Amino acid sequence: MKRIASLLAAALLVALAFAAQAAPEPASKAAPVDSLTILEKAVAKDSTKFDNLYRLGVLYLDRERMQEASRVFYKANQLKPKNVKVLVNMGVAADAIGHAEEAQEWYKQALAVTPADSVAQCRLASSYYAQGKYDQSMTILRDLVAKRPKAHCAYFTMGVAFADAGIYRDAIRMWRKVIELAPDSPEALSAKESIDVLEKFLQQTPPAGGAK
């Protein structure tokens, strides 16, 4: 059971952390090794260029430098106050440093701009769930799946919720849906690991009413 608890904690961190992967352009993954230094120097020289600020913020998120990511995204937000990707990533950084209420406000601002944005909805639901606001979280996820059946982030977070509730077979079903819809996503990689842990646990657990 300790391993399952660790699994859930890790899966929930994935649900909170990968907005930066889902929302922005994937340029940071293909960038050269010294791209962080180059961008830091560029921003220090001229902090009025939105693209540089945004890319630097993503690199900080990738390296889990959340305070610096928040600072850079704040400047980007001043230049383009209604950019959904910036607003979501500001929420990600706030969530990562334990400022859930602040994070939720950023997600809500993103949804005020684009109400149908699935990434913002999933991140808001994940933040609520991590805070123990389970009903609010599940309402968002169910509505999202009803309107956008291919929103893989919703299935991922629902899988975390089912596993947390001990409904392991439904959790596995949700995570398999993630792998089907977005096989190369960070959520799918976490889902595969989570399924492996739960399936091994279920194989070792006798069925209800069976021999002890």
Backbone hydrogen bonds in HBPLUS format (Angstrom, degrees):
<---DONOR---> <-ACCEPTOR-->    atom                        ^
c    i                          cat <-CA-CA->   ^        H-A-AA   ^      H-
h    n   atom  resd res      DA  || num        DHA   H-A  angle D-A-AA Bond
n    s   type  num  typ     dist DA aas  dist angle  dist       angle   num
A0005-ALA N   A0001-MET O   2.92 MM   4  6.25 156.7  1.98 150.3 156.7     1
A0006-SER N   A0002-LYS O   2.95 MM   4  6.23 155.7  2.01 146.3 152.7     2
A0007-LEU N   A0003-ARG O   2.85 MM   4  6.06 150.0  1.94 141.5 150.6     3
A0008-LEU N   A0004-ILE O   2.89 MM   4  6.17 159.2  1.93 153.5 157.3     4
A0009-ALA N   A0005-ALA O   3.04 MM   4  6.28 160.8  2.08 147.3 152.5     5
A0010-ALA N   A0006-SER O   2.93 MM   4  6.15 161.2  1.97 149.7 154.8     6
A0011-ALA N   A0007-LEU O   2.79 MM   4  6.00 159.6  1.83 152.5 158.9     7
A0012-LEU N   A0008-LEU O   2.88 MM   4  6.01 158.3  1.93 149.3 154.6     8
A0013-LEU N   A0009-ALA O   3.06 MM   4  6.26 150.2  2.15 141.6 149.7     9
A0014-VAL N   A0010-ALA O   2.98 MM   4  6.32 149.5  2.07 144.8 153.3    10
A0015-ALA N   A0011-ALA O   2.95 MM   4  6.28 157.3  2.00 146.9 152.8    11
A0016-LEU N   A0012-LEU O   2.98 MM   4  6.26 145.6  2.10 144.2 153.0    12
A0017-ALA N   A0013-LEU O   2.74 MM   4  5.77 151.1  1.82 148.4 157.4    13
A0018-PHE N   A0014-VAL O   3.19 MM   4  5.89 157.1  2.24 156.0 154.1    14
A0021-GLN N   A0018-PHE O   3.03 MM   3  5.05 129.9  2.29  95.6 109.0    15
A0022-ALA N   A0018-PHE O   2.98 MM   4  6.29 153.5  2.06 149.7 157.1    16
A0023-ALA N   A0019-ALA O   2.77 MM   4  5.71 163.0  1.80 158.7 161.5    17
A0029-LYS N   A0026-PRO O   3.14 MM   3  5.78 141.2  2.30 116.0 124.8    18
A0030-ALA N   A0027-ALA O   3.08 MM   3  5.44 133.9  2.30 106.6 118.4    19
A0035-SER N   A0032-PRO O   3.08 MM   3  5.35 158.1  2.13 119.4 119.7    20
A0038-ILE N   A0034-ASP O   3.09 MM   4  6.35 164.0  2.12 155.3 160.3    21
A0039-LEU N   A0035-SER O   2.90 MM   4  6.04 162.8  1.93 149.7 153.8    22
A0040-GLU N   A0036-LEU O   2.87 MM   4  6.06 159.2  1.91 151.7 158.1    23
A0041-LYS N   A0037-THR O   3.01 MM   4  6.21 159.8  2.05 149.1 153.8    24
A0042-ALA N   A0038-ILE O   2.97 MM   4  6.19 153.2  2.05 143.7 151.9    25
A0043-VAL N   A0039-LEU O   2.83 MM   4  6.01 163.1  1.86 155.6 158.9    26
A0044-ALA N   A0040-GLU O   2.91 MM   4  6.03 154.1  1.98 143.5 151.3    27
A0045-LYS N   A0041-LYS O   3.01 MM   4  6.14 144.8  2.13 140.7 149.5    28
A0046-ASP N   A0042-ALA O   2.90 MM   4  6.11 151.8  1.98 144.8 153.0    29
A0053-LEU N   A0049-LYS O   3.23 MM   4  6.50 163.6  2.26 154.3 159.2    30
A0054-TYR N   A0050-PHE O   2.85 MM   4  6.05 165.7  1.87 161.9 166.0    31
A0055-ARG N   A0051-ASP O   2.97 MM   4  6.12 169.7  1.99 150.4 153.3    32
A0056-LEU N   A0052-ASN O   2.93 MM   4  6.00 156.7  1.99 145.8 152.7    33
A0057-GLY N   A0053-LEU O   2.92 MM   4  6.13 155.1  1.98 147.4 154.3    34
A0058-VAL N   A0054-TYR O   3.03 MM   4  6.37 153.8  2.10 150.2 157.0    35
A0059-LEU N   A0055-ARG O   3.02 MM   4  6.29 156.8  2.07 146.7 152.8    36
A0060-TYR N   A0056-LEU O   2.95 MM   4  6.24 155.0  2.01 149.8 156.6    37
A0061-LEU N   A0057-GLY O   2.98 MM   4  6.27 153.9  2.04 145.4 152.6    38
A0062-ASP N   A0058-VAL O   2.87 MM   4  6.16 159.5  1.91 151.3 157.0    39
A0063-ARG N   A0059-LEU O   3.06 MM   4  6.29 140.4  2.22 140.4 150.5    40
A0063-ARG N   A0060-TYR O   3.16 MM   3  5.09 125.4  2.47  92.3 106.3    41
A0065-ARG N   A0060-TYR O   2.82 MM   5  4.96 170.7  1.83 151.6 149.4    42
A0064-GLU N   A0061-LEU O   2.95 MM   3  4.84 163.2  1.97 107.2 111.3    43
A0069-ALA N   A0065-ARG O   2.98 MM   4  6.21 149.8  2.07 145.6 155.4    44
A0070-SER N   A0066-MET O   2.85 MM   4  6.07 160.4  1.89 151.5 155.7    45
A0071-ARG N   A0067-GLN O   3.09 MM   4  6.37 157.4  2.15 143.9 149.7    46
A0072-VAL N   A0068-GLU O   3.04 MM   4  6.26 162.0  2.07 150.7 154.6    47
A0073-PHE N   A0069-ALA O   2.86 MM   4  6.00 168.8  1.87 157.9 161.5    48
A0074-TYR N   A0070-SER O   2.89 MM   4  5.94 146.0  2.01 142.6 152.0    49
A0075-LYS N   A0071-ARG O   3.30 MM   4  6.62 152.4  2.38 140.2 145.8    50
A0076-ALA N   A0072-VAL O   3.00 MM   4  6.36 155.9  2.06 147.1 154.4    51
A0077-ASN N   A0073-PHE O   2.74 MM   4  5.94 150.5  1.82 147.1 155.4    52
A0078-GLN N   A0074-TYR O   3.07 MM   4  6.37 138.3  2.25 139.4 149.9    53
A0078-GLN N   A0075-LYS O   3.17 MM   3  5.12 126.5  2.48  92.2 105.8    54
A0079-LEU N   A0075-LYS O   3.28 MM   4  6.65 141.4  2.44 140.1 149.6    55
A0079-LEU N   A0076-ALA O   3.09 MM   3  5.19 126.4  2.39  95.9 109.6    56
A0080-LYS N   A0076-ALA O   2.93 MM   4  6.24 158.8  1.97 153.1 159.2    57
A0083-ASN N   A0080-LYS O   3.30 MM   3  5.75 152.0  2.38 128.1 123.7    58
A0087-LEU N   A0083-ASN O   3.08 MM   4  6.37 166.0  2.10 156.1 160.2    59
A0088-VAL N   A0084-VAL O   2.88 MM   4  6.09 164.6  1.91 157.3 160.9    60
A0089-ASN N   A0085-LYS O   3.02 MM   4  6.14 163.6  2.05 146.3 151.1    61
A0090-MET N   A0086-VAL O   2.88 MM   4  6.08 141.8  2.02 148.3 159.0    62
A0091-GLY N   A0087-LEU O   3.12 MM   4  6.41 146.1  2.24 139.5 148.3    63
A0091-GLY N   A0088-VAL O   2.99 MM   3  5.03 118.8  2.38  94.4 110.0    64
A0092-VAL N   A0088-VAL O   2.93 MM   4  6.34 148.3  2.03 145.5 155.1    65
A0093-ALA N   A0089-ASN O   3.05 MM   4  6.23 164.1  2.08 145.0 147.6    66
A0094-ALA N   A0090-MET O   3.04 MM   4  6.22 158.8  2.08 143.2 149.2    67
A0095-ASP N   A0091-GLY O   2.84 MM   4  6.04 161.8  1.87 153.7 158.6    68
A0096-ALA N   A0092-VAL O   2.98 MM   4  6.16 156.7  2.03 148.8 155.2    69
A0097-ILE N   A0094-ALA O   3.29 MM   3  5.43 136.7  2.49  98.8 109.6    70
A0099-HIS N   A0094-ALA O   2.85 MM   5  5.07 157.2  1.91 156.8 149.0    71
A0098-GLY N   A0095-ASP O   3.01 MM   3  5.12 161.6  2.04 109.1 112.6    72
A0103-ALA N   A0099-HIS O   2.96 MM   4  6.19 160.6  2.00 153.5 159.8    73
A0104-GLN N   A0100-ALA O   2.87 MM   4  6.12 161.7  1.90 156.2 160.4    74
A0105-GLU N   A0101-GLU O   3.11 MM   4  6.37 146.4  2.23 142.7 151.2    75
A0106-TRP N   A0102-GLU O   3.16 MM   4  6.55 150.6  2.25 148.0 155.5    76
A0106-TRP N   A0103-ALA O   3.06 MM   3  5.21 118.4  2.45  98.0 112.9    77
A0107-TYR N   A0103-ALA O   3.00 MM   4  6.39 159.6  2.04 154.7 160.3    78
A0108-LYS N   A0104-GLN O   2.94 MM   4  6.12 155.4  2.01 143.5 150.4    79
A0109-GLN N   A0105-GLU O   2.94 MM   4  6.19 147.8  2.05 142.2 150.9    80
A0110-ALA N   A0106-TRP O   3.01 MM   4  6.34 152.5  2.08 147.3 154.6    81
A0111-LEU N   A0107-TYR O   2.93 MM   4  6.27 153.2  2.00 147.2 154.9    82
A0112-ALA N   A0108-LYS O   2.84 MM   4  6.07 134.3  2.05 140.4 153.1    83
A0113-VAL N   A0109-GLN O   3.25 MM   4  6.56 137.7  2.44 138.6 148.1    84
A0113-VAL N   A0110-ALA O   3.13 MM   3  5.27 131.6  2.38  96.4 108.9    85
A0114-THR N   A0110-ALA O   2.92 MM   4  6.22 167.2  1.94 152.7 156.2    86
A0117-ASP N   A0114-THR O   3.07 MM   3  5.61 167.8  2.09 126.2 127.4    87
A0121-GLN N   A0117-ASP O   3.19 MM   4  6.41 157.0  2.25 144.3 151.0    88
A0122-CYS N   A0118-SER O   2.87 MM   4  6.04 162.0  1.91 150.0 154.7    89
A0123-ARG N   A0119-VAL O   2.91 MM   4  6.09 162.0  1.94 152.7 157.8    90
A0124-LEU N   A0120-ALA O   2.95 MM   4  6.07 155.2  2.02 144.4 151.2    91
A0125-ALA N   A0121-GLN O   2.92 MM   4  6.13 160.9  1.96 148.9 154.3    92
A0126-SER N   A0122-CYS O   2.85 MM   4  6.04 157.5  1.90 148.3 154.8    93
A0127-SER N   A0123-ARG O   2.92 MM   4  6.06 155.6  1.98 143.9 150.6    94
A0128-TYR N   A0124-LEU O   2.94 MM   4  6.18 161.8  1.97 150.5 155.2    95
A0129-TYR N   A0125-ALA O   2.90 MM   4  6.11 160.2  1.94 148.0 153.8    96
A0130-ALA N   A0126-SER O   2.91 MM   4  6.12 163.1  1.94 151.1 155.1    97
A0131-GLN N   A0127-SER O   3.12 MM   4  6.27 135.5  2.33 138.7 150.3    98
A0131-GLN N   A0128-TYR O   3.05 MM   3  5.08 129.5  2.32  95.3 109.4    99
A0133-LYS N   A0128-TYR O   2.83 MM   5  4.96 154.5  1.89 153.0 145.0   100
A0132-GLY N   A0129-TYR O   2.95 MM   3  5.05 158.4  1.99 105.7 112.8   101
A0137-SER N   A0133-LYS O   3.09 MM   4  6.29 157.9  2.14 149.5 156.4   102
A0138-MET N   A0134-TYR O   2.91 MM   4  6.11 171.7  1.91 159.1 160.2   103
A0139-THR N   A0135-ASP O   2.99 MM   4  6.08 153.7  2.07 146.7 153.9   104
A0140-ILE N   A0136-GLN O   3.25 MM   4  6.44 161.8  2.28 146.0 149.6   105
A0141-LEU N   A0137-SER O   3.10 MM   4  6.41 162.6  2.13 150.8 155.8   106
A0142-ARG N   A0138-MET O   2.86 MM   4  5.96 166.3  1.88 152.4 155.9   107
A0143-ASP N   A0139-THR O   3.06 MM   4  6.14 163.0  2.09 146.8 151.8   108
A0144-LEU N   A0140-ILE O   2.94 MM   4  6.10 153.5  2.01 145.9 153.8   109
A0145-VAL N   A0141-LEU O   2.93 MM   4  6.15 164.2  1.96 153.4 156.6   110
A0146-ALA N   A0142-ARG O   2.99 MM   4  6.13 153.2  2.06 144.3 152.0   111
A0147-LYS N   A0143-ASP O   3.07 MM   4  6.27 148.5  2.17 143.4 151.0   112
A0148-ARG N   A0144-LEU O   2.62 MM   4  5.64 156.1  1.68 155.1 163.3   113
A0151-ALA N   A0148-ARG O   3.03 MM   3  5.68 156.0  2.09 132.6 131.0   114
A0152-HIS N   A0150-LYS O   2.94 MM   2  5.67 113.6  2.40 115.3  98.3   115
A0154-ALA N   A0151-ALA O   3.06 MM   3  5.69 139.4  2.23 114.9 124.7   116
A0156-PHE N   A0152-HIS O   3.03 MM   4  6.32 153.9  2.10 149.1 156.8   117
A0157-THR N   A0153-CYS O   3.12 MM   4  6.34 165.6  2.15 146.9 149.1   118
A0158-MET N   A0154-ALA O   2.96 MM   4  6.14 155.7  2.02 148.7 156.2   119
A0159-GLY N   A0155-TYR O   2.90 MM   4  6.07 145.5  2.02 142.2 151.2   120
A0159-GLY N   A0156-PHE O   3.10 MM   3  5.09 119.9  2.48  92.6 107.6   121
A0160-VAL N   A0156-PHE O   3.11 MM   4  6.55 148.1  2.22 144.8 153.1   122
A0161-ALA N   A0157-THR O   3.03 MM   4  6.36 155.6  2.09 145.5 151.9   123
A0162-PHE N   A0158-MET O   2.89 MM   4  6.17 161.7  1.92 152.9 157.1   124
A0163-ALA N   A0159-GLY O   2.95 MM   4  6.10 165.1  1.98 149.9 154.3   125
A0164-ASP N   A0160-VAL O   2.90 MM   4  6.03 155.4  1.96 146.8 154.1   126
A0165-ALA N   A0161-ALA O   3.04 MM   4  6.26 139.5  2.21 140.5 151.0   127
A0165-ALA N   A0162-PHE O   3.11 MM   3  5.07 124.9  2.42  92.8 107.1   128
A0167-ILE N   A0162-PHE O   2.82 MM   5  5.00 150.0  1.91 157.8 149.6   129
A0166-GLY N   A0163-ALA O   3.00 MM   3  4.97 156.6  2.06 102.0 109.2   130
A0171-ALA N   A0167-ILE O   3.08 MM   4  6.33 147.9  2.19 145.4 155.3   131
A0172-ILE N   A0168-TYR O   2.90 MM   4  6.19 159.7  1.94 152.2 156.5   132
A0173-ARG N   A0169-ARG O   2.98 MM   4  6.21 153.3  2.06 139.3 146.9   133
A0174-MET N   A0170-ASP O   2.94 MM   4  6.20 156.5  2.00 147.8 152.9   134
A0175-TRP N   A0171-ALA O   2.95 MM   4  6.24 163.6  1.98 153.7 158.2   135
A0176-ARG N   A0172-ILE O   2.86 MM   4  6.06 148.4  1.96 149.7 158.2   136
A0177-LYS N   A0173-ARG O   3.21 MM   4  6.42 143.1  2.35 138.0 147.2   137
A0177-LYS N   A0174-MET O   3.08 MM   3  5.15 123.6  2.42  94.8 109.3   138
A0178-VAL N   A0174-MET O   3.18 MM   4  6.62 143.0  2.32 141.4 151.4   139
A0179-ILE N   A0175-TRP O   3.17 MM   4  6.51 157.3  2.22 146.0 150.4   140
A0180-GLU N   A0176-ARG O   2.96 MM   4  6.20 151.4  2.04 144.1 152.3   141
A0181-LEU N   A0177-LYS O   2.94 MM   4  6.11 158.4  1.99 150.1 154.9   142
A0182-ALA N   A0178-VAL O   2.84 MM   4  5.84 165.6  1.86 156.4 160.6   143
A0185-SER N   A0182-ALA O   3.09 MM   3  5.49 168.5  2.11 120.7 123.6   144
A0188-ALA N   A0185-SER O   3.08 MM   3  5.18 123.2  2.41  97.9 111.8   145
A0189-LEU N   A0185-SER O   3.23 MM   4  6.65 153.0  2.30 149.2 155.9   146
A0190-SER N   A0186-PRO O   3.09 MM   4  6.41 160.8  2.13 150.6 155.3   147
A0191-ALA N   A0187-GLU O   2.77 MM   4  5.95 150.0  1.86 143.9 153.7   148
A0192-LYS N   A0188-ALA O   2.92 MM   4  6.15 155.4  1.98 150.6 154.9   149
A0193-GLU N   A0189-LEU O   3.33 MM   4  6.62 161.2  2.37 144.5 148.5   150
A0194-SER N   A0190-SER O   2.92 MM   4  6.13 156.7  1.97 149.5 156.8   151
A0195-ILE N   A0191-ALA O   2.82 MM   4  6.01 159.7  1.86 154.4 159.2   152
A0196-ASP N   A0192-LYS O   3.08 MM   4  6.26 159.0  2.13 145.2 150.7   153
A0197-VAL N   A0193-GLU O   3.14 MM   4  6.42 158.3  2.19 147.8 152.6   154
A0198-LEU N   A0194-SER O   3.00 MM   4  6.24 168.9  2.01 154.1 157.0   155
A0199-GLU N   A0195-ILE O   2.83 MM   4  5.92 164.4  1.86 155.6 160.0   156
A0200-LYS N   A0196-ASP O   3.16 MM   4  6.25 158.2  2.21 143.0 148.5   157
A0201-PHE N   A0197-VAL O   3.03 MM   4  6.26 151.7  2.12 144.2 152.6   158
A0202-LEU N   A0198-LEU O   2.84 MM   4  6.09 159.5  1.88 153.2 158.4   159
A0203-GLN N   A0199-GLU O   3.01 MM   4  6.18 149.7  2.10 142.9 150.7   160
A0204-GLN N   A0201-PHE O   3.14 MM   3  5.27 133.7  2.36  98.5 110.8   161
A0205-THR N   A0202-LEU O   3.19 MM   3  5.03 153.0  2.26  97.3 105.5   162
A0210-GLY N   A0207-PRO O   2.90 MM   3  5.29 154.3  1.96 136.6 137.0   163
